[in-house]
Amino acid sequence: MLPVTEHEIDEFIVAFEQGTLPKERWTHGAHLLTGACYVHGLGESAAIDKMRLCVRRYNEAVGGKIPTRAAITRPSPSPGSRCWQGCVANRRRWTAPPLQPWR
């Protein structure tokens, strides 16, 4: 189940960033929620960089495979993740009044 309140979302993001979020909670929805929070608080470009860093760290923390050299050349986050982050960024640009930054 995804977090709903601001406090729950903050705790969720912290656990993800620290690598303590249980693997079963890192779902597709969780990935989208995290990316949306990053876009909201950091902007699109910085959000992509933050997701790239944090997903790699999280995967290593929970025992995921460390990418081989060939895998490192593949874009991370995935094109699908970047597409969703772009959608959130576009929505953010058209939202009035301006959204309050996350964190």
Buried (B, 14 or more C-beta within 10 A) or exposed (E): EEBEEEEEBBEBBEBBBEEEBEEEBBEEEBBBBBBBBBBBBBBBEEBBEBBBEBBBBBBEBEEEEEBEEEEEEEEBBEEEBBEBBBBBBEEBEEEEEEEEEBE
